Amino acid sequence: MGALIVILIIVALLVLILIGLYNSLVTLRNRCDNAWAQVDVQLRRRYDLIPNLVETVKGYAKHEREVFEKVTEARAKAINAQTVKEQGEAENMLTGALKSLFAVVENYPELKANQNFLMLQEELAGTESKIAYARQFYNDMVMKYNTKIQIFPSNIVANLFGFKEKEYFEIEEPAARGPVKVSF
């Protein structure tokens, strides 16, 4: 009878440990998903600013059609990205297109003094900072989650219940690692 109680206690402890590990994995997975949602919010804000920025610049630089098309195309690709990796590649493309747009602005001093443009420039700079913070927070959550599903004994629970590693949100192009330069 005493041996049965000991076995039941051991089984109960193992079940509690299993439940605790499972719950911690679910919590970390949900935090990763929430962190990605925050990145997405900031990226959407950036995408909403871009058409206004393009329209403002278009008023001054009508003959720069190719630059405007690249920005519009890059924005569309970024909006339609489906995976974290695709999002990183699309953001690289968009950052490059925005750099080209701001290079065009250099040729138009009256545009650089335009109040609407200055306001958009300031908002974009703030948004870039928020994107960088959200991306860092997301990657931190992914690191914690990935570590948890790789270490013993939680790796057993992770494999048992099908927890998969998450992708980091990385910018591959070294030149795009900093924020978009929007100061003139």
N, C-alpha and C positions, 0 to 999 in steps of 0.2 A: 504494500500500500504506500509506504514512504517513497519507494523508487518511482512509483507512478506520479506522485505529486511533484517530485523533482523533475521528471520528464515533462510534465504539463507546464511547470514554471519555465523550463528552458524553451519549450515550444512557444509559450506565450511571449517570452522575451524576444525570441527570433521574429515572431509575427509583428511585435511592436517596432522592432528595428526595421523590418521590411516596410511597414507602413510609414515610418518616419523618413526613410530614404526615398520612398516613392513620392511622398508629399513634398520633400525638399526639391526633388527633380521637377515636379510639376510647377512648383513655385518659381524656380529658376527659369524654366521654359516660358512661363507666363511673363516674367520680368523681361526676358529677351523680346518676346512679342510686343510687349508694351513699349520697350525702348525703341524698337523698329517703328512702331506707330508714331512715336515722337519725332523720329528722323523724318518720316513721311510727312508729318504736319509741316515741318520746317521747309522741306523740299517743295511742297505744294505752295507754300507762301512765296518761295523764290520763283516758282513757275508763274504765279499770278503777277508778280512784279515785272517780269520780263516783257510781256506785250506792251505795257505802259512805257517802259524804258525804250523799246524799239520804236514805238510811235513818236515819242519825243525826239529821238535822234533822227528819225525819218524826216521830220519837219525841217531839219537843217541840212541833212546830207542825203538828198533824194537819189543821187546817182550811186550810192553804195549798196545797191540791190543785193549783190552776192553775199555781203556780210549779213544783211537782214535775213536772207534765206537760210544761211547756215545757223543763225541763232534760232530761228523758228523750227528748223529741222531737228536741231539738237534738243530743243525743249520738248518737241513731240516724242522723240526717242526716250527721253528721260521720264516723261509722264507715263509712257507705255511699258517701261521696264517691268519685268515680271519677277526676277530673282535679285538677290542682293548683289551678285556678280554683275548682272546686266545693269543694275542701277549704278554701280561704281563706274562701269565703262561709259554709260550714258552721261554721268556727271562729269567725267573727264572731257568728253566731247563738248558738253555745254559750257564748261569753264573755259575751254579754248575758244569757243565761239564768242563768249562774253569778252574775253581779252581782246579779240579782234574788233569787237564793237567799241570798246573803250579806246582802242588805238585810233579808230576813226574819229572819235570825239576830240582827240588831241588837235585835229586840224580845224576845229570850229570853236574859236574862243567865245563867241557869243552864246553858243550852246552850253559851254562850261559855266557860264554865268547865269543861265536860265534857272529860275527858282524851282520850277517843276522838276527839272533834271537833277538839281542839287538835292531835292527832297528824295527823289527815287534812288539816287546814288547813296544817300545816307541810310535809307531803309534797306537797300541791298547789302550794304556793309554790315548792318546789324543782323540781317538774316544769315549772312555767311558765318558770322560768329556763332549764332544759334545752331546752325547746321553742324559746325565743327564740334560744338559741345555735345549735341545729340548723338553724333557719330561716335564720339569718344565714349559716351555713356553706354551706347549700344554695344560697342566692341568690348567694353569692360564686362557687361552682362554676359555676352557670348563667351568670353574667357572663363568666367565663373561657371557657367553652365557646362561648357565643354570639359573643363577640368573635373567637374563633379561626375560626369558620365564616364570619365576615363579612370578615376581612382577607385581602388578597392575599399570597401565592398559595394559602393554604389554602382560600380560598373556592371555588377551582376544584375542588379535591379534594372538598370538602364537597358541592358541587353534583353532581359526577360520581358520588359514592357515596351520595347521598340523605340526608346528615346534615341534620336539621331543628332549628330553634331550640327551646329548652326554655322553659317558662313559669316566671316568678318566682313564689314563694310569697308573695303580698302580702295584707295585711289591708286591705281597702278602707275600712272604717268608721274614721274618724279616732279615735273614742273608744276603739276596740279596739286601738289601736297599742301601748298599754302592757300590762304583765301584769295578770292579774286581781287586783284588790285583795282580799287575804284577811286583812289585819290588822284588828283591832278595837280 
